[in-house]
Amino acid sequence: MNLGGPLLLAVVLLSGCASSKNYFTDRWNDAKDICTVAVGVGGGAKARVGPIGTGLHWFRDEAGLRGGDLGDLRPKQNDTLDAGILFFGWEVSPATEAMVIRDKEHMANQWFFFYTPAMMDDLHRPEVHYYTQIEAVAGVGGGVRLGFNPGELLDFLFGLLGADVFGDDVARFRAEPQPTPADQKPDAEPGAR
């Protein structure tokens, strides 16, 4: 007897999601977060394991799969950059619309071997998923970025059971009813008892 179908249905129903469509949208997004395969322009080489990295490189992602976004990785503003000289560097992820919605964009500075959040803008600080990424970049004129994120793999696996480890399940939250002004109680007037 095959229990796969009933088991999957039970997981969906117990996950607390508003619908199976939202559940599967979030699982697809979580699956796309696990690996990075991107092509771009630039040169040199870089390797990073979590916050620790080094390399001599300049690279800008153009297309591929990164941060859960699949396709054109060029942001509307040309602010994407990954550059470094051995122990010092700067990394700005492509802030595509899909990445912004799910908080997958980031800015980070490298000091010696360690990448730390960029201090210029709290909205683009690296989230936890940034620190669980393992990746390498290499090329001359054009190049490739390859990566794997064990933290995102855990987020995907726990997501199958309805947990959202990295807080990036946007389809479920968009489907939940939002309070309307009629649902909110008016503030008491000054001096009222």
N, C-alpha and C positions, 0 to 999 in steps of 0.2 A: 504494500500500500504506500503510495507516494504522499507524504505529508508536507511537501514543499509549498504548495498553493495555500492550504489552510494556515500553515505557519506564517507565511508572508502576510496574509490577510490579518492574522492576529496581531502581528507586529505593527501593522499600519493602524489598526483600531486602537491598540493600547498606547500608541505613541503620543496621543493628545493632539495630533494635527487636525486642522479644520477639514482637510480632504486628502484623499490619496494623491491627487494631482500635486498639491503643495508638498506632500511628503516626498514624492519622487523627484520633483524639481529640486528640492533641497539636497536629496541624496546625489543627484547628478552633479550639482554644484560642488558638493563635498568631494566627489570622485575626481573632478577636474582640478581640485586643489592639490592633489597628491603628487603629481609629476609636473616638471617644467621642461618644455622643449621649445626653444625660441631661436629664431635667426635674427640677425641684425647687422649693423655696420660698426666698424671699429677694428681694434687690433689688440694683441697682447694675450695674456692669460691671467686667470684668477681662480682661486679655489676658496670655498667658504663652507665651514661646518658650524652651523648655528651662528653665534656671534664672532667666531674666530675665523679669520681669513687673511690671505695675503696674495699679492700678485702685482704685475706691472701691466696695466690694461686701460683701455678706454672703449666703452661699448654702449650702444643704444639699441634696445629691442625694437624690432619692426613688426614681426608676425610670429605666431605660434601659440603656445599654451603656457600661460604664466599667471599666477595669482587667481586661478579659476576662470580667467578670460581666455577664450579661444578665438583666434582670428587676427585681426589687425590690432597690434599692441601700441600703435602710435597714438599718444594722447592728443587732445585738441591743442593744448599748448605744448610747445617743444621743450618740455622740462625733464624728460626722461634721460638719465645719465648714470653710468656706472663707471667710475674712473678711480684709479689708485696707483700710487708709486710705492711698492713694497709694503711699508708699514702705515701709510697714510692714504686715506681715500674718502670717496663720497659716493653714496648710492641713492638714487631717486628712482623708484619704480614707475613704470608707465601708469598714470592715473586715468585709466579708461573708465567709462561710466559703470561698467559691471564691477570693476575693482573697488570703486568708491562706495557703491551701494553696500558691498559686503565687507568693507574696511580692510581691503587687501593691499592698498597702496601704502607706501612707506618712504621715509627719508632716514638715512643713517650716515653717521660719520665713522671713519675707521681711525683709531688711535693705536699705534703699534699693531698688535694682532686683533684687537677687539673692536667690533662694530657696536656703537651705542646710538640711541635715538638722536636724531637731529634736534637741536634745541630751538631752531628758528620757528617751528610751527607744531604745536601739540596735536593738531588734526592729522598730521602725517607721521606720527611716531610709529616705530615698528611695533606691531602687536606680537602676541605670543607665537603665532604661526611663523613669524620671521625668524625667531630664534631656534626653531626646530628644522629649518631648511638646510639641506646639504646640496651644494651646487658647484659647477665649474663652468667657466667661460673661456673660450679660446677662439682665435681667428687672426687673419691678416686681411684688412680691407673689409671683409665680411666675416661673420663668425657665428658661433652657435653657443647657446646656454642650455645646459642639461642639469636637471635637479630632481631630487626626491625629498619628500617631507614626511618623516615618520609621525610627527604630531598631527598632520592633516589626515594621515591614514587612520590614526586612532579616532579623530573627529568623525570620519566616515563610518568606522565600525560601530562606535557608540551611537551615531546618528541612526543606524539601522534599528536601534532599540528606543529611539525617541529622544536621546540626550543630545545637547548641542554644546560640545566642549569648548569650541572657539567662538560661540555666539554669532555665527554667520549664516544662520538659517533664516533668510529674509522672506521666502515665499509663505511660510507658516505665519509669520508676524503680520504680513500684509493682509492675510486672509482673516485675521482675528478682528472682530468688530471694535472700532475705536469709539470712545465716549463722545457723545454729541453735547452741545451746550444745554439741551433739554435734560440730559442725564445728570448734569452737574448741579449741585445745590448752590444757589446764589449766596454771596457773602452777606453776613449780617450788616445792616447799616450802622454807622457810628452812633453810639449812644443807645442802641436798641438793646433790650434785655431779653 
